[in-house]
Amino acid sequence: RTTNTTLQMGLLTGGIVQYRNYEQSFKENAPSDNLNPVVAPHMDLAIQHSLLRGFGVKLNDRGIRIAKLNTGGSLEQFRSQLLDLVANVLNSYWDLVSAADEWKARQRSEENAQRFYQDTQKEIAAGAIPRVELSRAAAEVATRRQDLVVAQANLRQRESALKDFLVRTPDAAVEAAQIVTLDSIQIPDTDDLPPLRQLVALAMAKRPDVAVSKLRDQTAEMSLAGTENPLLPSMTVTGQTYNRGVAGTPQASSGSTPNPYFEGGYGTALGQVFRHNFPNYYGSVSLSASLGNRIAQGDYGIDQLQFRQSQITGQRDTNNIVVDISARMSALRQARARHSAAVNTRTLQEQLLAADREKFSSGIATFNDIINDQRALVAAQISEVNALAAYAHARVSLDQTLGETLERNGVSLDEGLSGRVARESKAPEVTVGAKE
């Protein structure tokens, strides 16, 4: 019977510690055996360590450190996906708000056209204008009604797009429900944007892709040790100590008198091992080196070039971030300017329409003037709605570029990881009698 147990542990410094317990037991039909049956335990402890190639904690624990960095990189990639998802939901929500505002503008336009049609009927009945103008007023009502139908279809389309982002599983109740937007796009008096340098520093600290790029550079730098170390020669030292024991039952048929020290069982033999009655020691030093070692040199040169390329790519990405932030800041300012111009245009068109209506009642303005004023007012209102949407998208884009989307919208990464929101969702409070 043979029993063999081996325990081995690797050392981060580049060595191996091994413990071995080896035991044999014999029971034979040989009459010449002094001891029969007999047990022979054997225990040894060996240490093998590299001194040149494969030596060092920095070299041997790089796999553990790279695995930890990869875990952090996976977390940053998840945060990037969550950030993009929140940005897409925001853009989809503001598109829905804009579609609702456009639908309201189209509805007011259709109501104005309908009132103008009724006024035209009264003017014709009073004999102030010819009857042919009634058909033109009716055509204008039909055009505005068609625009209203198109705006309503666009509103439903935006609503479905937002539901696709919010609900991942089919739900008939959700599909049949109507989304009522409670927020409106508000443009503050000033944006109060910090200097570009400060925004770049903020983006470098918060953007997940920047964090992933830094982790990738650290991983590449750690991996360099794995290609640099094989350039060294191999030098290994080995030390081993082992102890043996033997014990058994004396056999009279052997013709010799056994030593009483070896009479007994497994406990007697094990005691010999623990008392180091028969110790043995072994040590060796091994040195080997390759002449030229071209393969290791080539691998090391390739990894060095790839590492430098990764650093250049990181610097180029940093430059792109500076350009992106500058472009988003410019887009936000342009959106504010366009909204201001759109508001002024809409106000002037409202005043012009009101003035031409008074002139039309007095017979000074023509029917074409009123129609053109109404169409220009609708275009100005839609332009204002689009300017608001452009500002909202520019704000979302700037936050996304800076990596602040989650913080600005109260989204927790832990809640994203768990898939559960701990906070209760409540509708904003509405103050009765408050002015819009």
Solvent accessible surface area in square Angstrom, and as a share of the most:
residue,aa,sasa,rsa
1,R,183,0.67
2,T,83,0.48
3,T,66,0.38
4,N,86,0.44
5,T,63,0.37
6,T,65,0.38
7,L,114,0.57
8,Q,111,0.49
9,M,122,0.54
10,G,58,0.56
11,L,59,0.29
12,L,85,0.42
13,T,53,0.31
14,G,17,0.16
15,G,5,0.05
16,I,66,0.34
17,V,37,0.21
18,Q,55,0.24
19,Y,74,0.28
20,R,74,0.27
21,N,38,0.20
22,Y,52,0.20
23,E,17,0.08
24,Q,54,0.24
25,S,18,0.12
26,F,87,0.36
27,K,173,0.73
28,E,85,0.38
29,N,151,0.78
30,A,32,0.25
31,P,88,0.56
32,S,84,0.54
33,D,38,0.20
34,N,73,0.37
35,L,27,0.13
36,N,24,0.12
37,P,57,0.36
38,V,25,0.14
39,V,22,0.13
40,A,30,0.23
41,P,1,0.01
42,H,22,0.10
43,M,28,0.13
44,D,7,0.04
45,L,81,0.40
46,A,17,0.13
47,I,82,0.42
48,Q,84,0.38
49,H,30,0.13
50,S,25,0.16
51,L,70,0.35
52,L,62,0.31
53,R,85,0.31
54,G,22,0.21
55,F,98,0.41
56,G,18,0.17
57,V,71,0.41
58,K,151,0.64
59,L,19,0.09
60,N,55,0.28
61,D,22,0.12
62,R,73,0.27
63,G,47,0.45
64,I,91,0.46
65,R,66,0.24
66,I,32,0.16
67,A,55,0.43
68,K,139,0.59
69,L,32,0.16
70,N,80,0.41
71,T,96,0.56
72,G,26,0.25
73,G,9,0.09
74,S,68,0.44
75,L,74,0.37
76,E,34,0.15
77,Q,96,0.43
78,F,67,0.28
79,R,34,0.12
80,S,31,0.20
81,Q,122,0.54
82,L,23,0.12
83,L,6,0.03
84,D,59,0.31
85,L,62,0.31
86,V,20,0.11
87,A,1,0.00
88,N,66,0.34
89,V,34,0.19
90,L,34,0.17
91,N,39,0.20
92,S,10,0.07
93,Y,43,0.16
94,W,44,0.16
95,D,31,0.16
96,L,2,0.01
97,V,4,0.03
98,S,12,0.08
99,A,3,0.03
100,A,17,0.13
101,D,39,0.20
102,E,33,0.15
103,W,65,0.23
104,K,98,0.42
105,A,0,0.00
106,R,45,0.16
107,Q,63,0.28
108,R,115,0.42
109,S,7,0.05
110,E,24,0.11
111,E,77,0.35
112,N,25,0.13
113,A,2,0.01
114,Q,55,0.25
115,R,123,0.45
116,F,9,0.04
117,Y,47,0.18
118,Q,86,0.38
119,D,67,0.35
120,T,0,0.00
121,Q,78,0.35
122,K,140,0.59
123,E,43,0.19
124,I,22,0.11
125,A,91,0.70
126,A,86,0.66
127,G,63,0.61
128,A,68,0.53
129,I,32,0.16
130,P,83,0.52
131,R,170,0.62
132,V,98,0.56
133,E,23,0.10
134,L,35,0.18
135,S,75,0.49
136,R,98,0.36
137,A,1,0.01
138,A,43,0.34
139,A,58,0.45
140,E,5,0.02
141,V,12,0.07
142,A,60,0.47
143,T,53,0.31
144,R,20,0.07
145,R,120,0.44
146,Q,120,0.53
147,D,35,0.18
148,L,27,0.14
149,V,92,0.53
150,V,95,0.55
151,A,3,0.02
152,Q,76,0.34
153,A,63,0.48
154,N,43,0.22
155,L,17,0.09
156,R,94,0.34
157,Q,128,0.57
158,R,97,0.35
159,E,12,0.06
160,S,61,0.40
161,A,40,0.31
162,L,5,0.02
163,K,26,0.11
164,D,99,0.51
165,F,69,0.29
166,L,102,0.51
167,V,50,0.28
168,R,175,0.64
169,T,98,0.57
170,P,129,0.81
171,D,60,0.31
172,A,82,0.63
173,A,72,0.56
174,V,46,0.27
175,E,121,0.54
176,A,90,0.70
177,A,54,0.42
178,Q,113,0.50
179,I,42,0.22
180,V,108,0.62
181,T,36,0.21
182,L,107,0.53
183,D,77,0.40
184,S,60,0.39
185,I,17,0.09
186,Q,137,0.61
187,I,37,0.19
188,P,66,0.42
189,D,137,0.71
190,T,84,0.49
191,D,28,0.14
192,D,120,0.62
193,L,37,0.18
194,P,45,0.28
195,P,92,0.58
196,L,67,0.33
197,R,205,0.75
198,Q,106,0.47
199,L,4,0.02
200,V,23,0.13
201,A,63,0.49
202,L,52,0.26
203,A,0,0.00
204,M,47,0.21
205,A,84,0.65
206,K,58,0.25
207,R,38,0.14
208,P,8,0.05
209,D,66,0.34
210,V,11,0.06
211,A,28,0.21
212,V,19,0.11
213,S,22,0.14
214,K,101,0.43
215,L,36,0.18
216,R,137,0.50
217,D,37,0.19
218,Q,80,0.36
219,T,28,0.16
220,A,32,0.25
221,E,104,0.47
222,M,35,0.16
223,S,46,0.30
224,L,20,0.10
225,A,20,0.16
226,G,18,0.17
227,T,28,0.16
228,E,88,0.40
229,N,21,0.11
230,P,46,0.29
231,L,61,0.31
232,L,79,0.39
233,P,45,0.28
234,S,30,0.19
235,M,57,0.25
236,T,28,0.16
237,V,44,0.25
238,T,32,0.18
239,G,33,0.32
240,Q,53,0.24
241,T,44,0.26
242,Y,51,0.19
243,N,13,0.07
244,R,134,0.49
245,G,5,0.05
246,V,48,0.28
247,A,0,0.00
248,G,4,0.04
249,T,73,0.42
250,P,51,0.32
251,Q,37,0.16
252,A,102,0.79
253,S,74,0.48
254,S,25,0.16
255,G,74,0.71
256,S,56,0.36
257,T,133,0.77
258,P,23,0.15
259,N,83,0.42
260,P,102,0.64
261,Y,96,0.37
262,F,49,0.20
263,E,73,0.33
264,G,36,0.34
265,G,38,0.37
266,Y,90,0.34
267,G,57,0.55
268,T,45,0.26
269,A,0,0.00
270,L,39,0.20
271,G,17,0.16
272,Q,0,0.00
273,V,4,0.03
274,F,125,0.52
275,R,135,0.49
276,H,112,0.50
277,N,58,0.30
278,F,82,0.34
279,P,57,0.36
280,N,50,0.26
281,Y,170,0.65
282,Y,118,0.45
283,G,56,0.54
284,S,45,0.29
285,V,100,0.57
286,S,65,0.42
287,L,119,0.59
288,S,65,0.42
289,A,72,0.56
290,S,67,0.43
291,L,184,0.91
292,G,32,0.31
293,N,35,0.18
294,R,181,0.66
295,I,143,0.72
296,A,12,0.10
297,Q,84,0.37
298,G,37,0.35
299,D,68,0.35
300,Y,57,0.22
301,G,30,0.29
302,I,95,0.48
303,D,35,0.18
304,Q,41,0.18
305,L,118,0.59
306,Q,105,0.47
307,F,15,0.06
308,R,121,0.44
309,Q,114,0.51
310,S,27,0.17
311,Q,78,0.35
312,I,118,0.60
313,T,53,0.31
314,G,15,0.15
315,Q,107,0.48
316,R,139,0.51
317,D,60,0.31
318,T,34,0.20
319,N,76,0.39
320,N,74,0.38
321,I,9,0.04
322,V,50,0.29
323,V,98,0.56
324,D,50,0.26
325,I,0,0.00
326,S,50,0.32
327,A,47,0.36
328,R,79,0.29
329,M,13,0.06
330,S,45,0.29
331,A,40,0.31
332,L,0,0.00
333,R,128,0.47
334,Q,96,0.43
335,A,1,0.01
336,R,60,0.22
337,A,62,0.48
338,R,123,0.45
339,H,34,0.15
340,S,57,0.37
341,A,57,0.44
342,A,7,0.06
343,V,40,0.23
344,N,86,0.44
345,T,64,0.37
346,R,56,0.21
347,T,47,0.28
348,L,112,0.56
349,Q,38,0.17
350,E,68,0.30
351,Q,106,0.47
352,L,84,0.42
353,L,9,0.04
354,A,54,0.42
355,A,43,0.33
356,D,15,0.08
357,R,79,0.29
358,E,126,0.56
359,K,92,0.39
360,F,24,0.10
361,S,85,0.55
362,S,82,0.53
363,G,62,0.60
364,I,130,0.66
365,A,12,0.09
366,T,75,0.44
367,F,10,0.04
368,N,72,0.37
369,D,56,0.29
370,I,0,0.00
371,I,13,0.06
372,N,83,0.43
373,D,11,0.06
374,Q,8,0.04
375,R,120,0.44
376,A,38,0.29
377,L,12,0.06
378,V,10,0.06
379,A,62,0.48
380,A,6,0.05
381,Q,21,0.09
382,I,20,0.10
383,S,53,0.34
384,E,27,0.12
385,V,16,0.09
386,N,82,0.42
387,A,8,0.06
388,L,32,0.16
389,A,13,0.10
390,A,32,0.24
391,Y,7,0.03
392,A,6,0.05
393,H,55,0.25
394,A,11,0.08
395,R,51,0.19
396,V,9,0.05
397,S,31,0.20
398,L,0,0.00
399,D,10,0.05
400,Q,60,0.27
401,T,12,0.07
402,L,4,0.02
403,G,1,0.01
404,E,25,0.11
405,T,0,0.00
406,L,8,0.04
407,E,97,0.44
408,R,139,0.51
409,N,62,0.32
410,G,38,0.37
411,V,46,0.27
412,S,41,0.26
413,L,44,0.22
414,D,103,0.53
415,E,30,0.13
416,G,25,0.24
417,L,93,0.47
418,S,67,0.43
419,G,65,0.62
420,R,188,0.69
421,V,101,0.58
422,A,95,0.74
423,R,134,0.49
424,E,136,0.61
425,S,112,0.72
426,K,157,0.67
427,A,72,0.56
428,P,75,0.47
429,E,174,0.78
430,V,133,0.76
431,T,101,0.59
432,V,148,0.85
433,G,76,0.73
434,A,63,0.49
435,K,197,0.84
436,E,222,1.00
